[in-house]
Amino acid sequence: MNQVAFNNERKIERHSFPGVRLPYILAALFLVTYFGAIKNAAARDTSPKAIVKLAEKGNAQAQFDMGVICLQGKGIPKSPETAFTWFNKAAKQGHAAAQYAVGRMLYYGRGVKQNAEEALLWFRQAAENGDTHAQYALGVIYQFGKAGKRDLMEATRWYRLAADAGLAAAQYALGTMYSLGDGVAKDAVEGIRWLRKAAEQNYHPASQTLVLMESGDPNIEVKIRGIQAQISLAF
């Protein structure tokens, strides 16, 4: 991760609203979420030695698993550079989660030279292959104009795909888009419906936003945009 991204994460930790925790803000619970892919893979020996043999034979899931192992340093030395190499191999075979991983590492410059434009291409490939985290990432990119790509309607489209699939962060984002009328006709009822869906998954920003709405705070819109801005710092 480059210094800017690192500083942004520290900024989130220092200034988050009460109850908004970094694991929920960072777009995908990256290591925790994807390490589960190893555990949920087809029954087989999940030791690094066994997985690397499959990966070297071209198995995309094993290549992805090796990427996660190299990021975490489980049983082997931690190496973002080697992780990127394995993710890239799996991504080129159409592995959606690996495509998202490649995009994220390129975006933040972790294990590879930072390249936001190339990251966007990988996010899109992953999103089109159904990866909800990539769909959410595209929503953030288009909502906040990251990589020079601001388009609120496009942001809403990607958020909706991920929200419909059950991703809490996307449900929250879509709820705020409806609540504020960003990229979609303003609809308080629909906004609350999506916020509640996210809150039901214990997504803290959604729970807090609902509390703010119920309080009748006259500055609710400003505060919602403040929460959005914090979340957008890292995804």
N, C-alpha and C positions, 0 to 999 in steps of 0.2 A: 504494500500500500504506500502511495507516495505521501509526502509530508503534508500536503494540503488536505488530503482525505483523512489522515491521522489527526490533524488539528481539528477538522470538522467533527470527528467523533468525540474528541475531548470537549469541544464546545457544546455538543449535545448533552453530554453527561453533566456539565456544569450548569446548564441553563434550561434543562428540560422542565416542563410543567410537572407538578406533583403527580406521581403515579405513572408517568411516561418513561418507561424503562428502555434502555438502549437495545436489548435483544429484540424488542418489538419494532423499534425504529429502523434498525438495519435491515433493510429490504428482504431478507429471506431466511434469517437465522441460518446463514450460509453453511457453516460447518456442521451444526447440529442437524439441520434438515437433510443435508446430503450424505452425512455419514450413515444415516439410516438406510440409504440405498444399499449399502454393503450388507447390512443385517437382513434386509428384505429381499435380497437377490435370491436366485434359485439356490436350493440347498446344495452347498459345496463347502470345501475347506476355505475359510475366509482369512487365512493367514497371509501376510504380505508375500511370502515365498510362493504360495499357491496361486495367488491372484496375479502376480507378475508373470507367471508362466502363461496364463490364459491371455493376459494383456499383450504379451509379445507375439502370441499367435493371431492377434487381430481382433480379439473379443472386445467389442465396444464397451459393454458394461464393466468388464474387468479393467479396461483402460481408464474409465471414469472412476472406478473404485480406487485405482492406484493414485489418481490425482488427489482424491480426498485424503488418502493415507499419507501422501507426501506433504500435503498442507498441514496435517495434524502431527506428523512425525510419530505415528503409531507403529512401533517396531522397526522403524528405519529413521535415518536423520531427516529432520524437517527441511523441505526445500520447495519454496514457491515456484522456482524456475522449473524443476523437474515436474511439479504438479501441473504447471501450465502445459508442458510438453505432452503429458498423458491426456489431459483434458482436450487438447487440440486434436490429438489422434482420434479420440472418441467423437468429438464434435464433427470432424470431417466425414464420419460415418453416419451422421444424422442423429446422434444421441442428443436429445433435446436438453437434458440437464447439463450435459457437458458444454453444449453451445452457450447456455446461459453462463456457466462458469467461466468460459473463455471470454465472453463479453464483459463480465464483471472484473476479471483480472486485467483486461485491457483498459477498461474504464478507469480503474484505480491505479494502474501501473504496478500491479503486484506480480512479481515473477516474470514480467515482460515490460517492455517500454510502453508507457502510456500512449493510448491512441483512441480517443473518444469516437472518432468517425468509424473506425473498424469495429469498436465495441458495439456501436449502434447496429451494424450489419449483423453481428452475431446475436444480439438481443432479438432482432427481428426474426432471424431464422428459428431461434428457439421458441419465440412466441407463436410463430406460425405452425410450429410443431406441437403446440399445446402446452408449453411450459408456463405455468401461471406466474412464476416469479419474473420471468422475462417479460410477460405481458404487463405486469405491474411496473417493471423497470421502464418500459416504453411509455407507460402512462406518466410516470414522474418526469421523464425526459421531455415529453411533449407539453406537459402542464407548465413546467418551470423553464422551458427554453434552454435546457442543457444541450450542449453540442450545437447550439444555435438553431434548435428545432422546436419552436414554440407553436403549438396548435392545440387549443383546448378541446375542440371536437374530436381530434385524433386521440388525445389523452383520455377522454371519456370512453371512447370506443375500446381501448385496450383495458382500461380499468374494469369496464363492464364484463369483458370476457373472463378476466381473472376473478371478479366478484361472483359471477354466475357459477364459477367452478369452486367457490368456497374459500378463496384466499381472504383472510380477515383484513389485511392491510389494504387490499383493493376495495373491499366492501366499505371500509372507512373512507377511502379516497372518493369513491363514487357517491357516498352519502354527503360528503362535504361539497362535492360539485353540484349536486341537486340543491343543497341548502343555500349555496351562494349564487346559483345560477351561472356557473362557469362551464361553458361548453355544452350546456343543455338548459332547457327552460327551467326556471326556478320552481321548485316543487318541495315545499317543506315536509309534506307527508311522506313523499318518496325518500327524501333525505333522511328522515328519522328512521324509516324502515330499514335502510341499508346500515345506518349507524348502529341500530339495535342488533342486526345480524353480526356485525363485527364485535360488538360488546359481548354478545352471547358466547363468543370464542375467547373471551377474556383479553381482548385487544384494548389496552389501557387508554390510548388516545380517544377511542370511540366512547368509552365509559365516561371519560372526563368531559368530552364535548357534549354528551347528553346531559350531564349535570349542569354544565354552563347554560345550555338551552333552557333547562327547566328552571333555572334561577332567574330568568328574565333579564340577564345582564345586558345593559344597553350597548355594550361594546363587544357583543358576541361575535360579530363578523370579523372584527379586528383580531380577536383572540383565536378564532378558528384559523385565520390565515397565518397567525403566528405559529400555531401547532403544525400546520401544513409546511411552513418554511423550515421548521426544525427537522421534520421527517424527510424532507427533500435533500438534506445535506448528505445523506448516505442511504443507499438502497441496494 
